[in-house]
Amino acid sequence: MGLGSAATLQEEVDEQSVVDAQVGMQVSYAIDVLRSWRAAGQLGETVVVHLGNNVPSPPASSTR
């Protein structure tokens, strides 16, 4: 899935889902967003995250 498919995906997923797509989102920023959503009780039982594949992320970021 790429940024260009975000609108189509949002139309197809359940209305309780969120597609937050933007150009250049860094792994560290995405982790902060997920943490804030978790703290606010906004994460569901299943969470799917795709951050692209253009920039390598540090190994520790995948275990947070």
C-alpha distances in whole Angstrom, upper triangle without the diagonal:
4,7,8,6,8,11,10,9,12,14,13,14,17,19,19,16,14,11,12,10,12,13,15,14,16,16,20,19,16,19,21,19,19,23,24,22,23,27,27,26,23,20,20,21,18,15,12,10,8,9,8,11,13,16,17,18,22,22,24,21,19,22,23
4,5,6,7,10,11,10,12,15,15,16,19,20,21,17,15,11,11,8,10,10,12,12,15,16,19,18,16,19,21,19,19,23,24,22,24,27,27,27,23,22,22,23,20,17,14,12,9,9,7,10,11,14,17,18,21,23,24,21,20,23,23
4,5,5,8,10,10,11,14,15,16,19,19,20,16,14,10,9,6,7,7,10,11,14,15,18,17,15,18,20,17,18,22,22,21,23,26,26,26,22,21,22,24,21,18,15,13,10,10,9,12,13,15,18,19,22,24,25,22,21,24,24
4,6,7,8,10,11,13,14,16,19,20,21,18,15,12,12,9,10,10,13,14,18,19,22,20,18,22,23,21,22,25,25,24,26,29,28,28,25,24,25,26,23,20,17,16,13,13,12,15,15,18,21,22,26,27,29,25,25,28,27
4,6,5,6,9,10,11,12,16,17,18,15,13,10,11,9,11,12,15,16,19,20,23,21,19,22,23,21,21,25,25,23,25,28,27,27,23,22,22,24,20,18,15,14,12,13,13,16,17,20,22,23,26,27,29,25,24,27,27
4,6,5,6,9,10,11,14,14,15,12,10,7,8,6,9,11,14,14,17,18,21,18,16,19,20,17,18,22,21,19,22,25,24,23,20,19,19,21,18,16,13,13,11,12,13,16,17,20,22,22,25,27,27,24,23,26,25
4,5,5,6,9,10,13,13,15,12,11,8,10,9,11,14,17,17,20,21,24,21,19,22,23,20,20,24,23,21,24,26,25,24,21,20,21,23,20,18,16,16,15,16,16,20,21,23,26,26,29,30,31,27,26,29,28
4,5,5,6,9,12,13,15,13,12,10,12,12,14,17,20,19,23,23,26,24,21,24,25,22,22,26,26,23,25,28,27,26,22,21,21,23,20,18,16,17,16,17,17,20,22,25,27,27,30,31,32,28,27,30,29
4,5,5,6,10,11,13,10,10,8,11,11,14,16,19,18,21,21,24,22,19,21,23,20,19,23,23,20,22,25,24,23,19,18,18,19,16,15,13,13,13,15,15,19,21,23,25,25,28,28,29,26,24,26,26
4,5,5,8,8,10,8,7,6,9,10,14,17,19,18,21,21,24,21,18,21,22,18,18,22,21,18,20,23,21,21,17,16,16,18,16,15,13,14,14,16,17,21,23,25,26,26,29,30,30,26,25,27,26
4,6,8,8,11,10,10,10,13,14,17,20,23,22,25,25,27,25,22,25,25,22,22,25,24,21,24,26,24,23,20,19,19,21,19,18,16,17,18,20,21,24,26,28,30,30,33,33,33,30,28,30,29
4,7,9,11,10,11,11,14,15,18,21,24,23,25,25,28,26,23,25,26,23,22,25,25,22,24,27,25,23,20,19,18,19,17,16,15,17,17,20,20,24,26,28,29,29,32,32,33,29,27,29,29
4,6,8,6,8,9,13,14,18,21,23,22,24,23,26,24,20,22,24,20,19,22,22,19,20,23,22,20,16,15,14,15,13,13,12,14,15,18,20,23,25,27,28,28,30,30,30,27,25,27,26
4,5,5,9,11,14,17,20,23,26,24,26,25,27,25,22,23,24,21,19,22,22,18,19,22,20,18,15,14,12,14,13,13,13,16,18,21,22,26,28,30,31,30,32,32,31,28,26,27,26
4,5,8,10,14,16,20,23,26,23,26,25,27,24,21,23,23,20,19,21,20,17,18,21,18,17,14,14,13,15,14,15,15,17,19,22,24,27,29,31,32,31,33,33,32,29,27,29,27
4,7,10,13,16,20,23,25,22,25,24,25,22,19,20,21,17,16,18,17,14,15,18,15,13,10,10,9,12,12,12,13,16,18,21,23,27,29,30,30,29,31,31,30,27,25,26,24
4,7,10,13,16,20,22,19,21,20,22,20,16,18,19,15,14,17,16,13,14,17,15,14,10,9,9,11,10,10,10,12,14,17,19,23,25,26,27,25,28,28,27,24,22,23,22
4,6,9,13,16,18,16,18,18,19,17,14,15,16,12,12,15,14,11,13,16,15,14,10,10,10,13,12,10,10,11,13,15,17,21,23,23,25,23,26,26,25,22,21,22,21
4,6,10,13,15,13,16,16,18,15,12,15,16,12,12,16,16,13,16,18,17,17,13,12,13,16,14,11,10,10,10,12,14,18,19,20,22,21,24,25,24,21,20,22,21
4,7,10,12,10,13,13,15,12,10,13,13,10,11,14,14,12,15,17,16,17,13,13,15,17,15,12,11,10,10,10,13,16,18,18,20,19,22,23,23,19,19,21,19
4,7,9,8,11,13,15,12,10,14,15,12,13,17,17,15,18,21,20,20,17,16,18,20,18,15,13,10,9,9,10,14,15,16,18,18,21,23,23,19,19,22,20
4,6,6,10,12,14,11,11,14,15,13,15,18,18,17,20,22,22,23,19,19,21,24,21,18,16,13,11,10,11,14,14,15,17,17,20,23,23,19,20,23,21
4,6,9,12,14,12,12,16,17,15,17,20,20,20,23,25,25,26,23,22,24,26,24,20,18,15,12,10,10,12,11,12,15,16,19,22,23,19,20,23,22
4,6,9,11,10,11,14,15,14,16,19,19,20,22,24,25,26,23,22,25,27,24,20,18,15,12,9,9,11,9,9,13,13,16,19,20,17,18,21,20
4,7,8,7,7,10,11,10,13,15,16,16,19,20,21,22,20,19,21,23,21,17,15,12,10,7,9,11,11,10,12,12,15,17,17,14,15,18,17
4,5,5,6,9,10,11,12,14,16,17,18,20,21,23,21,20,22,24,21,18,16,12,11,8,10,11,10,8,10,9,11,14,14,11,13,16,14
4,5,5,6,9,10,10,12,14,15,16,18,20,21,19,18,20,21,19,15,14,10,10,7,10,11,11,9,9,7,9,11,11,7,9,12,11
4,5,5,6,9,10,11,13,14,15,17,19,20,19,18,21,22,20,17,16,13,13,11,13,14,14,12,12,9,9,12,11,7,10,12,10
4,5,5,6,9,10,11,12,14,15,17,18,17,16,20,21,20,16,16,13,13,11,14,15,15,13,14,12,13,15,14,11,13,15,12
4,5,5,6,9,10,11,12,14,15,16,15,13,16,18,16,13,12,9,10,8,12,14,15,13,14,12,13,15,14,10,11,13,11
4,5,5,6,9,10,10,12,14,15,14,13,16,17,16,12,13,10,12,10,14,16,17,15,15,12,12,13,11,8,9,10,8
4,5,5,6,9,10,11,12,14,13,13,16,18,18,15,15,13,15,13,17,19,20,18,18,14,15,16,14,11,13,13,10
4,5,5,6,9,10,11,12,11,11,14,17,16,13,13,11,13,13,16,19,20,18,19,16,17,19,17,13,14,15,12
4,5,5,6,9,10,10,9,8,11,13,12,9,11,9,12,12,16,19,20,19,19,16,17,18,16,12,13,13,10
4,5,5,6,9,10,10,9,13,14,15,12,14,13,16,16,19,22,23,21,21,17,18,18,15,13,13,13,9
4,5,5,6,9,8,9,13,16,16,14,16,15,17,17,21,24,25,23,23,20,21,21,19,16,17,17,13
4,5,5,6,5,6,10,13,13,11,13,13,16,17,20,23,25,24,24,21,22,22,20,17,17,17,14
4,5,5,6,5,9,11,12,11,14,14,17,18,22,24,26,25,25,21,22,22,19,17,16,15,12
4,5,8,9,12,14,16,14,17,17,21,21,25,27,29,27,27,24,24,24,21,18,19,18,14
4,5,8,11,14,16,15,18,18,21,22,25,28,30,29,29,26,26,26,24,21,21,21,17
4,6,8,11,13,13,16,17,21,22,25,28,30,29,29,26,27,27,24,21,21,20,17
4,6,10,11,11,14,15,18,19,23,26,28,27,27,25,26,26,24,21,20,20,17
4,7,8,7,10,12,15,17,21,24,26,25,25,23,24,23,21,19,17,17,15
4,5,7,10,13,16,19,22,25,27,27,27,25,26,25,23,21,19,19,17
4,7,10,13,17,20,22,25,28,28,27,25,26,24,23,21,18,18,17
4,7,10,13,17,19,22,25,25,24,22,24,22,21,19,16,16,16
4,7,10,13,16,18,21,21,21,19,21,20,19,16,14,14,14
4,7,10,12,15,18,19,19,17,19,18,18,15,13,15,14
4,6,9,12,15,15,15,14,16,16,16,13,11,13,13
4,6,9,12,12,13,12,15,16,17,13,12,15,15
4,7,9,9,10,10,13,14,15,12,11,15,15
4,6,8,10,11,14,15,17,14,14,17,18
4,6,7,9,13,14,17,14,14,17,18
4,7,10,13,15,18,15,16,19,20
4,6,10,12,15,13,14,17,18
4,7,9,12,10,11,15,16
4,6,8,7,8,11,12
4,6,6,8,10,11
4,5,6,8,10
4,5,6,7
4,6,6
4,6
4
